[in-house]
Amino acid sequence: MCRRRTFAQRLAPFTARQQRRTARVQTTLWHVGLALSGATGARLAQRLGISISGETILRLLKRNSQKHVATTSNLTLVGVDDWAFKRGHRYGTLLVDLEQRRPLDRLPDRDATSVANWLTGNRAIRIVSRDRAGVDAEGITRSAPQAIQVADR
């Protein structure tokens, strides 16, 4: 019987079990991904000395998006924009808290009714930033007439 034992100390404050990156690098990549998204974020990460692909940055954002969702209390500035589940086939609506720069909700479609239903529960909203889509404008006007609409290009 062998009496030799191997001991390995876990680096709990720095990394989770079976993880390839430290918590600090994960946070950095998450912020890079939020600011620049996939391919552009991967290029910046390469310049910072972190080897990662654009798809991995997007997976990191999707996996950690639920941890960083903003609360809907005391909302005053909201951004409404469409995004693609599958480009050219299925689109949804993304709602963002512009003060905290955090996602609020993802709606499964690009419809005025779903935007109106979401905004109905939040009467404190004063300003809504949106693109020039008429669908978003109609939903905002219907449910939050007190809100100023700011349209971007």
SULJO-V29493 format. One record per residue. N is the residue number from 1. RES is the residue in one small letter. PSI is psi in whole degrees, -180 to 180 (NA if undefined). D_LAST is the distance of its C-alpha to the last C-alpha in whole Angstrom. Layout:
N;RES;PSI;D_LAST
N;RES;PSI;D_LAST
This chain:
1;m;134;74
2;c;130;71
3;r;-3;71
4;r;132;68
5;r;145;65
6;t;132;61
7;f;132;59
8;a;123;55
9;q;133;54
10;r;147;50
11;l;58;48
12;a;-42;46
13;p;-19;44
14;f;-35;43
15;t;154;42
16;a;169;42
17;r;135;45
18;q;38;44
19;q;145;41
20;r;-17;40
21;r;151;38
22;t;165;39
23;a;-35;37
24;r;-42;36
25;v;-40;34
26;q;-46;33
27;t;-43;31
28;t;-46;30
29;l;-35;28
30;w;-44;27
31;h;-39;25
32;v;-43;24
33;g;-40;23
34;l;-40;20
35;a;-39;19
36;l;-13;19
37;s;-156;20
38;g;-84;22
39;a;-42;23
40;t;-40;21
41;g;-37;23
42;a;-38;26
43;r;-42;26
44;l;-42;26
45;a;-38;29
46;q;-42;31
47;r;-28;31
48;l;-3;32
49;g;18;35
50;i;118;34
51;s;115;34
52;i;152;32
53;s;164;30
54;g;-38;26
55;e;-36;27
56;t;-38;29
57;i;-43;27
58;l;-40;25
59;r;-40;28
60;l;-42;29
61;l;-43;25
62;k;-42;26
63;r;-38;30
64;n;3;29
65;s;-33;26
66;q;-27;29
67;k;-26;30
68;h;20;27
69;v;134;26
70;a;161;25
71;t;156;28
72;t;7;26
73;s;141;29
74;n;39;27
75;l;133;24
76;t;-33;22
77;l;121;18
78;v;140;17
79;g;137;13
80;v;127;13
81;d;157;12
82;d;156;13
83;w;159;15
84;a;124;18
85;f;-47;22
86;k;110;22
87;r;128;20
88;g;-8;20
89;h;-52;22
90;r;128;22
91;y;151;19
92;g;-175;19
93;t;136;17
94;l;131;17
95;l;130;17
96;v;139;17
97;d;111;19
98;l;-21;17
99;e;-45;20
100;q;-10;22
101;r;49;19
102;r;147;21
103;p;143;21
104;l;-49;22
105;d;156;22
106;r;124;21
107;l;143;22
108;p;-8;23
109;d;175;21
110;r;78;18
111;d;142;20
112;a;-35;19
113;t;-43;23
114;s;-38;23
115;v;-44;20
116;a;-43;22
117;n;-40;25
118;w;-43;24
119;l;-21;22
120;t;-37;26
121;g;-3;28
122;n;82;25
123;r;-12;26
124;a;-4;26
125;i;127;22
126;r;-37;20
127;i;134;17
128;v;122;14
129;s;132;11
130;r;167;9
131;d;-175;6
132;r;15;7
133;a;131;10
134;g;-28;13
135;v;-47;15
136;d;-43;14
137;a;-42;14
138;e;-45;17
139;g;-39;19
140;i;-44;18
141;t;-39;19
142;r;-41;22
143;s;-25;23
144;a;70;22
145;p;-20;22
146;q;-17;23
147;a;140;19
148;i;130;17
149;q;126;13
150;v;118;10
151;a;130;7
152;d;176;4
153;r;NA;0
